[in-house]
């Protein structure tokens, strides 16, 4: 299978992992395992979810 972009791959893998909710849960669980305590995944493709923007630290 050839996909045009990494983003396309993320959506295929999300579908293969029982959907968005499960994938986001798995990603947050993995972040916790890595002690990435400020991580809150809301979208597996890395784009901001509606109503969210990157936190600025300036």
Residue frames relative to the residue before (quaternion, step in Angstrom):
aa qw qx qy qz dx dy dz
X 1.0000 0.0000 0.0000 0.0000 0.00 0.00 0.00
X 0.1312 -0.7697 0.6207 0.0709 3.55 -1.00 0.87
X 0.1234 -0.7821 0.6090 0.0467 3.53 -0.95 0.93
X 0.5597 -0.6493 0.4104 0.3110 3.56 -1.04 0.74
X 0.8271 0.0317 0.0244 0.5607 3.58 0.99 -0.69
X 0.6500 -0.4834 0.4123 0.4168 3.50 -1.34 0.17
X 0.6103 0.5585 -0.3447 0.4436 3.54 1.09 -0.71
X 0.6191 0.5213 -0.3375 0.4807 3.59 1.03 -0.76
X 0.6433 0.5307 -0.3164 0.4522 3.58 0.97 -0.87
X 0.6269 0.5409 -0.3374 0.4479 3.58 0.97 -0.83
X 0.6843 0.4840 -0.2966 0.4577 3.57 0.89 -0.87
X 0.6253 0.5114 -0.3375 0.4834 3.60 1.05 -0.67
X 0.6814 0.4845 -0.2913 0.4649 3.59 0.86 -0.94
X 0.6064 0.5446 -0.3471 0.4639 3.59 1.07 -0.69
X 0.6515 0.5077 -0.3054 0.4738 3.55 0.96 -0.86
X 0.6764 0.4943 -0.2850 0.4658 3.59 0.98 -0.84
X 0.6988 0.4432 -0.2496 0.5029 3.59 1.24 -0.48
X 0.6386 -0.5726 0.3112 0.4092 3.59 1.08 0.74
X 0.7564 -0.4578 0.2059 0.4193 3.57 1.03 0.75
X 0.7640 -0.4195 0.2826 0.4006 3.47 -1.44 0.16
X 0.6725 0.5169 -0.3125 0.4278 3.59 0.76 -1.02
X 0.6844 0.4804 -0.2845 0.4690 3.59 0.88 -0.95
X 0.6551 0.5197 -0.3156 0.4486 3.57 0.96 -0.85
X 0.6512 0.4988 -0.3122 0.4792 3.59 0.93 -0.87
X 0.6357 0.5197 -0.3300 0.4657 3.61 0.98 -0.81
X 0.6650 0.5044 -0.3037 0.4595 3.58 0.89 -0.94
X 0.6589 0.5059 -0.3116 0.4614 3.59 0.96 -0.84
X 0.6583 0.4908 -0.3107 0.4788 3.61 0.98 -0.79
X 0.6255 0.5263 -0.3357 0.4681 3.59 1.04 -0.74
X 0.6640 0.4958 -0.3053 0.4691 3.57 0.94 -0.85
X 0.6193 0.5301 -0.3415 0.4678 3.60 1.01 -0.75
X 0.6447 0.5103 -0.3188 0.4715 3.60 0.99 -0.80
X 0.6260 0.5362 -0.3325 0.4583 3.59 1.03 -0.79
X 0.6993 0.4468 -0.2487 0.4995 3.56 1.12 -0.74
X 0.3998 -0.7306 0.4398 0.3360 3.56 1.39 -0.05
X 0.3384 0.6905 -0.5407 0.3411 3.55 1.04 0.87
X 0.0846 -0.8933 0.4410 0.0185 3.49 0.65 1.26
X 0.6719 0.4630 -0.3051 0.4910 3.62 1.19 -0.32
X 0.5229 0.6440 -0.4044 0.3850 3.58 1.27 0.09
X 0.0592 0.7635 -0.6406 0.0566 3.55 -0.99 0.93
X 0.1672 -0.8072 0.5623 0.0648 3.56 -0.04 1.32
X 0.0468 -0.7910 0.6098 0.0163 3.56 -0.94 0.92
X 0.7804 0.1476 -0.0664 0.6039 3.56 1.29 -0.33
X 0.4131 -0.7513 0.4492 0.2511 3.62 -0.59 1.05
X 0.6562 0.5190 -0.3324 0.4354 3.61 1.13 -0.36
X 0.5480 -0.6592 0.3749 0.3529 3.57 1.26 -0.03
X 0.5414 0.5928 -0.4173 0.4259 3.56 1.24 -0.10
X 0.5752 -0.5888 0.4357 0.3643 3.54 -1.16 0.56
X 0.4193 -0.6738 0.5476 0.2651 3.54 -1.07 0.76
X 0.6753 -0.4877 0.3565 0.4230 3.55 -1.21 0.44
X 0.8191 0.2278 -0.1875 0.4919 3.55 -0.90 0.95
X 0.6814 0.4280 -0.2840 0.5214 3.60 1.28 0.08
X 0.0363 -0.7771 0.6273 0.0368 3.51 -1.14 0.59
X 0.6455 -0.5270 0.3627 0.4171 3.60 -1.16 0.40
X 0.4304 -0.6818 0.5253 0.2720 3.54 -1.05 0.78
X 0.2543 -0.7727 0.5659 0.1343 3.55 -0.82 0.98
X 0.1258 -0.7823 0.6071 0.0607 3.55 -1.00 0.86
X 0.2778 0.7602 -0.5387 0.2340 3.56 0.23 1.28
